[in-house]
Amino acid sequence: MLSCKSKNLILSQIGEKLSMSRMLDEFNIHIASDGRWFHEGGEIRRKAIVKLFASVLTKDANGKYWLTTPVEKGEITVEDAPFIIVALNVLKSVGGGRPRLELVDNIERKYIAGAKHSIFFKKNNKQQEIPYVTLDKGLIAKISRPVYYQLMDMVIQNSDGDIGVWSAEEFLVLQ
């Protein structure tokens, strides 16, 4: 794990390498629909660098994605969602409550499905309903097909007739 000082140093060096000033600019970084990150057309293969960039990624109210470092702020492009949910863990509750659904993204961050990290669907260009989960800083993650199937195996109908899953003590309606 990188220290805060190391992260700032790397971000500063990357900023110099990209020849960016303190003004807003485009970083020529792109996130593909499968969650892979690219810089100037080449894939960024070092997971530590992707995690570092992800730690400073935000999405604004206009739908634009930004990397904001201590030195500069630059726009990047995202094909679909910047992250992919690649694993679903069912965590047993201590004390007899309902289990929690832990979603793990492609850079190994973990989220508990619930009000803060809700599951929703949106149509792709083929009009298919694709599942996503809300993250922090206005970001979302696409739920991978294997995780979606695992989630669908847990679906029940509640007393109101809604279809969904339980995570912790919340019923998450899937629609």
Secondary structure, DSSP 8 states (H G I E B T S, - for coil): ---HHHHHHHHHHHHHHTT--SSEEEEEEEE-TTS-EEETTEE---HHHHHHHHHTEEE-TTS-EEEE-SS-EEEEEESS-SEEEEEEEEE--TTS---EEEEEETTS-EEE-SSTT-EEEEE-TTS-EEEEEE-STT-EEEE-HHHHHHHHTT-EE-TTS-EEEEETTEEEE--
